[in-house]
Amino acid sequence: MDASPPQQSPDGIEPVDTLTVQVYLGDRSYDIIIGSKLLDSLATFAGGWIERITDGRRQTGKCLLVTDRHVVTPHAETVASSMQQSGWLCETLVLEPGEQTKRLSVAADVYDRLVGIQADRQTVVIAVGGGVIGDLAGFAAATFARGLPLIQVPTTLLAHVDSSVGGKVGINHDQGKNLIGAFYQPWGVLIDTHTVSTLPEREYAAGLAEVIKYGVILDSEFFEYLEQNLEGIVGRVPAVMRHVVASCCRLKADIVEQDELERTGLRAVLNYGHTFAHALESLYGYGTLLHGEAVAIGMVCASQLAERRDMIAADVTQRQIALLQAVGLPIGLPERDRPDPDAVVSRMYLDKKTVSGQLRFVLPTELGHVTVCDDVPVEDVRGVLQDSAP
């Protein structure tokens, strides 16, 4: 993939061409198609993916489109129309938005609908929405009939650059985020960057936390690009967004290709800030802090923890703080109802990244590089939480 900023059409509204990021995983390889105003073309892409994977044995059939009521108009309706016009029997399941939807009882609702349409192992599940919908629908696809074809159509920035790529699907438990889940790769991902134009400011900013994360953990030049293109990022300029999303997808794909199931430790770097973030989301109640907001706070906490351990200089943290603040993200715990540090640490021990009772943290050693640490004194973690300011 060409990572240089793409050209715009003469009217400046949308990029000229789509970009394709390929995720190479043997017989589970798939394409991520990135462009603007692509939702009405999903059936074309889906037909190609399915024909390739099935060696030309099929092109159409049944599909269940899973979405939420914030996205059903116009995005999910556009996708459903595309599939129906191409000969697919397409049912739509509309769920409530928000993190509370990612639970077992709602997954059961998806199963019930699949049973209701007499789904078989050729029925395609299409997730149209943000990370909640992608994770939930993906989990249902992974577990119904031992696995159904899955297509991800993310409509939020956070889902564009993170949750739709890499095959992590799952639901929450009351005591921890994403404790129930699987690794299950989609057959394809269609990213229409035009959908970010409809996002509320808060949700858009939350997605930028994951964007900034990639620069910190993997690519200092990309971090500098974000610093230098703040106007285009905050203004959601199409060409800038296309470049940002494609760059993030390529960075994540590189990691996933080397450590698909998170066994070597390499994929763990993608969890930068998440040990703090998941504990805070759980304690505050899912939905109180948006995931990206919790990640922003967690990134700052993780960087401050690295400072305490003399792994980085203070300017590494300060550059992250400046960029996070510039895009409208929180950098510390709210003063009101701030959780006790011991409560946060206790919740961290429930995190799925904990190994043999040891907390694991992804900590920066410089911009563009992080390392996984499992020898961090709990006292240092408590100290960072105590000092975290809004």
Secondary structure, 3 states (H helix, E strand, C coil): CCCCCCCECCCCCCECCCEEEEECCHHHCEEEEEECCCHHHHHHHHHHHHHHHCCCCCCCCEEEEEEECCCHHHHHHHHHHHHHHCCCEEEEEEECCCHHHCCHHHHHHHHHHHHHCCCCCCCEEEEEECHHHHHHHHHHHHHHHHCCCEEEEECCHHHHHHHCCCCEEEEEECCEEEEEEEECCCCEEEEEHHHHHHCCHHHHHHHHHHHHHHHHHHCHHHHHHHHHCHHHHHCCCHHHHHHHHHHHHHHHHHHHHHCCCCCCCCHHHHHCCHHHHHHHHHHHCECCECHHHHHHHHHHHHHHHHHHCCCCCHHHHHHHHHHHHHCCCCCCCCCCCCCCHHHHHHHHCCCCCCECCECCEEEEEECCEEEEECCCCHHHHHHHHHHCCC
